[in-house]
Amino acid sequence: MFYDATPFTAANSGYRIAFRPGEANVCPGCGQSHWTIGRMTAECAFCATALPIKNGGSFGAGTFRVSEKSKPLAA
């Protein structure tokens, strides 16, 4: 059995299909463009294919932000 010990890096994993708000999104399963949008995923109204929402970050109350003062010092 092969076990890959290298850590996962999203930057090196290639293109990932995602729902992008504000753009024309076509379902990869059926080609339609009607979506039911939730907080974390968007679901195709025809075939129920679910895609993660690519929104570029969080906003609003309750988000965590790191300021320059709270960053740890380099050793």
C-alpha positions as CSV (number, residue, x, y, z in Angstrom):
1,M,0.0,0.0,0.0
2,F,1.3,3.4,-1.0
3,Y,1.2,6.2,1.6
4,D,2.0,9.7,0.5
5,A,3.6,11.6,3.4
6,T,3.8,15.0,1.6
7,P,1.5,17.7,3.0
8,F,-1.4,18.9,1.0
9,T,-1.0,22.4,-0.5
10,A,-4.0,23.9,-2.2
11,A,-1.8,26.1,-4.4
12,N,-0.3,23.1,-6.1
13,S,-3.4,21.1,-6.5
14,G,-4.6,22.7,-9.8
15,Y,-7.9,24.3,-10.8
16,R,-10.8,23.7,-8.4
17,I,-14.4,24.1,-9.5
18,A,-16.2,26.6,-7.4
19,F,-19.3,28.9,-7.5
20,R,-18.1,32.4,-8.0
21,P,-20.6,35.1,-6.9
22,G,-21.1,37.9,-9.5
23,E,-20.1,35.7,-12.4
24,A,-22.0,33.5,-14.8
25,N,-21.8,30.0,-13.2
26,V,-22.6,26.9,-15.3
27,C,-23.2,23.6,-13.6
28,P,-20.4,21.1,-14.3
29,G,-23.0,18.2,-14.0
30,C,-25.8,19.3,-16.3
31,G,-24.8,22.7,-17.9
32,Q,-27.7,24.7,-16.4
33,S,-27.2,28.0,-14.6
34,H,-29.9,28.1,-11.9
35,W,-28.5,27.8,-8.3
36,T,-29.7,27.6,-4.7
37,I,-27.2,29.5,-2.7
38,G,-26.4,28.8,0.9
39,R,-23.8,30.1,3.3
40,M,-21.0,27.6,2.3
41,T,-22.2,25.9,-0.9
42,A,-24.3,26.6,-4.0
43,E,-26.5,23.7,-5.3
44,C,-27.7,23.3,-8.8
45,A,-31.5,23.6,-8.9
46,F,-31.7,20.9,-11.7
47,C,-29.3,18.1,-10.8
48,A,-28.3,19.0,-7.1
49,T,-24.6,19.3,-7.8
50,A,-23.1,21.2,-4.9
51,L,-20.1,23.5,-5.3
52,P,-18.2,25.4,-2.6
53,I,-18.6,29.2,-2.8
54,K,-15.5,31.1,-3.7
55,N,-16.0,34.5,-2.1
56,G,-12.4,35.5,-1.4
57,G,-12.6,35.7,2.3
58,S,-14.9,36.5,5.2
59,F,-16.6,39.7,6.2
60,G,-19.0,41.0,8.8
61,A,-19.2,40.7,12.6
62,G,-17.4,37.7,14.2
63,T,-14.5,37.5,11.7
64,F,-11.0,37.1,12.9
65,R,-8.4,39.6,11.8
66,V,-4.7,39.5,12.6
67,S,-3.1,42.8,13.3
68,E,0.6,43.6,13.1
69,K,0.7,43.8,16.9
70,S,-0.6,40.3,17.5
71,K,1.8,38.5,15.1
72,P,4.4,36.4,16.8
73,L,8.0,37.6,16.6
74,A,10.4,35.6,14.4
75,A,13.0,33.6,16.5
